[in-house]
Amino acid sequence: MNIALIGPAHPLRGGGISTFNERLAAILQQQGHQVTIYSFSLQYPSFLFPGKSQFTDEPAPVGLTIKSIINSVNPLNWLKAGRTIRNARPDLVIVRYWLPFMGPSLGTILRIIKKNKHSQILCIADNVIPHEKRPGDVTFTKYFLKPVDAFITMSRDVLKDLQRFTAKVARFVPHPLYDNYGEAISKEDACKKLHLDANKKYILFFGFIRKYKGLDILLEAMNNNSLKKQGIELIVAGEFYGDAAEYDQLIEKYDLQARIHLFTSFIPNEDVRYYFSAADLVVQPYRNATQSGITQIAYSFEKPMVVTNVGGLAEVVPDGKVGFVAEPNPTDIAAAILQFFQPGSIPNLHENILHEKNKYSWSTFVKAMMETVGL
């Protein structure tokens, strides 16, 4: 098939969404389809972007066709981009939806594409109701949803949110693995790269640092006396998407400087493996969530996890088998971390991780995606 994939891609950083789109395009091409990614020339106005830069200086992914043609704030551009994709007559259009801010631009582009009376439109909805709510969310989302033919969500919570807006075909399919960050290396080699002591116990918080992800809750948990006595230290790897001051204040308040290792610049893809390989445990202390790509990176590197009981996190991290599920408060999170470091707390841990990991292949995801649109 001729497939158009609409969403962020290189050279946009875009976090997990860009990485996902590029990986999805690659697997579709391996299956014999012709794929063009239509990305953004301008994704966010600079005053709305919470990080340091929207662009990466990493090399472009090999073998992918990426056209950066969409300006999210220019209605004249939406008309032009829509006509460009409409005239390419893709058999299938796959569009990512993660933020209502994108509703007007993407909704307009999809309406124009539909005029070719040929293209089917499938949305992969990361969120329907965003983590950080703003005026216009409902209106923009409704506008976006109308021209879409069918939907994939990667958590059941998002599916429930979606069903409040539309009765169109929609299916929950778990987030596939992020298996494009290279192979795991030894803890010793990873710690050497990061200038850490390989003899210590490390937990990892990974990804963009936003309020809903609960790093402040995890810092409160790190003040637990039992964690201190166990010598457990925290690696924070990810760029601040917001004010770093509140986190710095907590580190100072609880005198955590010696036990917190901050790597708060943007983490390039080729460096991801060092952080996961150095860690004994990945912790996701989220206040709220839908799904998390961090879980699928952890599975790729075969790392156990502690996640909070919010959104879709617990449904892909079986409690007591590949880690522990905690309530999103410092006491519960500290208890789960301590439980993990007790010898024998999870029998057959590695076998359990491998069993879960095998559920999340890209071929399984693509098969479900095609079934959803009847292809």
N, C-alpha and C positions, 0 to 999 in steps of 0.2 A: 504493500500500500504506500501511497504518498501521505506522509504524516507531518502535520505542523504541530510543534510543541511551543506554546506561548508561556513565557516565564523567564525569570532571571537566569543568566548564564555568563560565562567569561566575556569581558573582563570584570563584570560586577562581582563583588565579594558575595553578597546574598546569603552567606552562611550555608546552612544545610540545603536550602532550596536550590541554589545554583548547582551544588554538588549532585543533588538528586536528579535534577533535570538532565545534566550531562551524562550521568550514569544510565538513566532511562533511555536517552537517545542512543547511547552506545549499544545497549542490549537489543533495542528495536532494530538497529542496523545489522547486528549480528544475526537477527532472525530474517533478514532479507528485505526489510522495509527501507524506503527512502525517507529520511528525517531532516527537517529544517527546524532549528530552534529560532524563534522570533523573540529576541530579548529587548531590553530597554536601552535607548540612548540616554534617557534620563529616567531613573527609577523614583527618586525622591528629590524634592528641592533640598538644598543643603541645610536649610534651617530646620527641616523636619527629620534629618538623618541623625541618629543619636551617636554614631561611631565617629572615628577619625577620618576614614576615607571609604567611599563606596566602591573603589576600584582596587584590583590586585595587580601586582607586577609579575605574578607567576605566568609561565608560558601557557598559551592556549592549549586546550585538550586536543590531542591529535585525532584527525579523522572525522571531526564534527563540523557541520555547517551551522554557523551562528550568525544571524543578522540582527544587529542592534538597531531597531527601527522605531521603537515605541517610546514616545515622550508622555509620561503619565499625567502631565498638567496642561497639555496643549491640544484642545479639541480639534483643531485643523489637522494635527498630526494623526489623531485617532482615525479620522476619515481616510487619510492617505494609507495608513498601516492596514486598516480594514480592507481597503480595495486591493492592496498588494497581496494579502493572504487570500482574499476571495478569488482573485484572478489566477492564483496558483492551483486552485481547485483541489485542495487536499481531501483525501477520502476521510481522514479522521483528524480532528483538531483536539489536542489535549491542552487544557489550560489550567494553570495553577491559580488557586485563590487562597490567600493567606491574610489579607488585610482589606477592610472595606474602603480604604483610601483608593485602592485600585479598581473599585467597582465601576465608577463612571467611564474610565478609559477602556477597561477590558470589556465591559458590557456593551459599549458602543462598537468596538471592533468586532465582537461576536455577532452583533445584529447585522453588520455589513457583510460578514462572511456568509451568514445564513442566506443571503440573497442569491447565492449561486445555486441554491436548491440541490446541493450535492453533498456538502461536508456534514458529517456528524460531529457533534461537539460533546466531549467528555471533560468534566471538571474533576481535578484532584483537589479536594478541599482540605487544606491544612487546618483552617479555622473558619467558622461561620460567624460566631460571636467572638471578637478578639479578646486577648488577655487584658489589654489596657483599653478600656472603652472610651469612645469619643462621640461627640454629636455627629449625626448623619450616618452612623453605622448601619442601622436597620434600613434606611432608605437606599443607601448605596448597595447594600447586599441584595436587596430585592431587585434592584435594577440589573445587577450582574446576573442573577440566577435565571432570569426569564428566558434568554436565548439558549441556555444549556439544555442538552438532551438527556444526559445521565451523569451520575456523580459517583466518585469513589471517595470514601473517607478512610483515614488511617487510625481512627479511634471510634469507639462506639458512642462516646460523648458527643463528638462532632456530628455523627450520624443523627443523634437525637436532636441536636440544635438545627440541623438541616431540615429535618422533617417538620419542624415548626414553620418553615417557610415554603416548602414545596412538597408535592406528592409524586414528583417524577422519580424514575428509577434511580435508586441509590444503594450502594453496597459498602459494607465495611470490609476492608482488606488491610491486614497489618503492614506497617512500614517495613520495607525490605532492608537487608543489611547494607550498611556503608562499607563495602569491601574494596574500596579504591584508595586506601591510605597506606598501602604497602603491608609487609609482613611484620608481625611482632618480633621484637628482639629481646635479649635477656635483660632482666632488671638491672644487672650490673652495667651493661653497656648503655642502657637508657639513662641511668643515673649519672654516669660519667659525662654523657652529652649535656645533661642539665645541671651539672655541678652539684649533685645531691649525694648523700651518703646511702649507698645501697643496702646497708645493714639496718636501716630504719624502716618503720611501718608507715606507708603513705596511703592516704585516701585522695581521690581526685575529684575536683569540681571543674567541669570542662564546658566551654561554650560562651557565647556572648553573655555578659553579666547584666541582667535586667531584673527589676524589682520582683516580678512574679516568679523568678527562678530561685529565690530564697537563699542566696549566699549569706545574707545577714543572719538567717536562722541557723545556718551551718556554723557560722563564726560563734554564735551564742553556744551552740552545742560543743564547740571546741574548748570552751571554758570548763567543761565537766571535769571534775577532779580525777575520775577514773580514766578518762582519755589521756589526761596529763601523765598519770602514773604508768600507763601502758606505753607511753612514748609515741603516741600516734600523731603524725604530722599531716598537714593539708597542703596539697598542690592546687593552686588556682590558676587555670590556664584559659584565658579568653579576654577579649577586649571589653572594657566598660562601655555599656550603652546607657549612660546616665552618669550622675555625679558619683565619683569614687569616695567622696568625703565621709559618707556614713559608714562605709566599710573600713576606712582607715581609722575612724574614731573607735569602732568596736575592737579592732586589733589592738589599739593603744589602751583602751579601757580595760581589757582583759589580759594585757601584757602577753599577747600571742606572737609577737614579732619573731621569736626564735623558732616557732612551730608552724608558721605560715610561709609558703614559698609562692610569691606572686610572679606570674608570667602573663602580664596583662596587655601585651601588644597583640595584634592580630596574629593568629597561629596559621602559618602556611600549611597547605595540605601535606607536604613532604615531612613536616615536623610532628604531625599528629601522633604518629606511632610512638614517639619518645615518651610522651606524657602518659599514654595508656600502658606502655610497657613498664614504666617506672612505678605505676600504681598497683597496690594490692587490692584496692576496692574503689569502685566508682560510686559517687554519691550524688543523687539528684534530689535536693531538698525543696522542691518546687511548692509554692503556695497554691498554684492552679496550673493546669496543663491540659493539653489535648493528647497528642502523642509526642514523643521526643526522639529525634534522630540520634541523640547521645546514647540512648539504649542500644541502638543498632550498631553504633561504633563499638560499644563495649562488647556486644556479642561477637562482632567481627574479630576483636582481639581476645576473646574468650575470658573476659573479666567479670567477676561477680559484682553485684550492685546492691546498694540501698536506695530505694525510691520512696517517695511519699505517696500516700493513698489518695491521689487526686487525678482527675481526668482518666486517661487511658494508660497511665504508667503501670499500675498494678496488674493490668490484664496481660501484659507481656513479660512481667518479672514475677514468676511464681514464688510466693513467700515460702522461705525455708528450703527452696530447691536451688535457686541460682543467686540467692541473696535474701534480703528482708524488706518488707514493706512497713513503713512507719507513718505515723500521723505527722503533719507538717508543723511540728513544734520542737524546740531544742532538746527537751527531755527524751522524747520518743526517738528522735534521730540519734542522739548520743547512745541510747540503749541498744539500738539496732547495730550501730557500728561496733560497740563493745561485744555484742553477741557474736558478730561475725568473727572477731579476732579470738574467740574462745576455741581452743583446739577441738576439732570434730563437731563443730556446731552445725555443719551442713554435710551429712554423709553423701558420698558420690558427687561432690560439687562439680568437678570438671566434666564428668559424664552427663550430668544434668544440663550444664551450659551447652555442650555439644548437641544434645537432644533439642533444646530450644532453638539454638542457632540454625539448625537444619530446616526449621519451619519458615524461614524468612528469605527464601531465595528470590532473585529477580525474575526468574522464569515463572514462578508461581504467581508473582504479582502481575506480570504482563498477561498471563493467561486469564486471570480473574478480571483484569481491566478490559480485555477484548470481549469476554463473555458478557460483561455489563452492557456493552453497546451492541451486542449481537453479531460480533465479527469473528 
